[in-house]
Amino acid sequence: MLSLPSFDNQRLIFHAARQTLRKAEMARLAVHEWLNYHDFELEEWKNKTASELGISISELEQKLLAAAQRQLKDKE
């Protein structure tokens, strides 16, 4: 049988995990909505930047993705 402090800790951990998931989902929805709203501006920026760099849009997207992945690794 679980002791009361152990049960309380498990309940708090479960509650925190649910809150974290809820906040993550809210953030995901907010980012998705923002991206949809600003899609035209982002496409214009990608076209302009790729043109200025003399590369294709897909190359620019690959470079952006690689830079983001490096930043994530650096934070670890």
Secondary structure, DSSP 8 states (H G I E B T S, - for coil): ---HHHHHHHHHHHHHHHHHHHHHHHHHHHHHHHHHHTHHHHHHHHHHHHHHHTS-HHHHHHHHHHHHHHHHHHH-
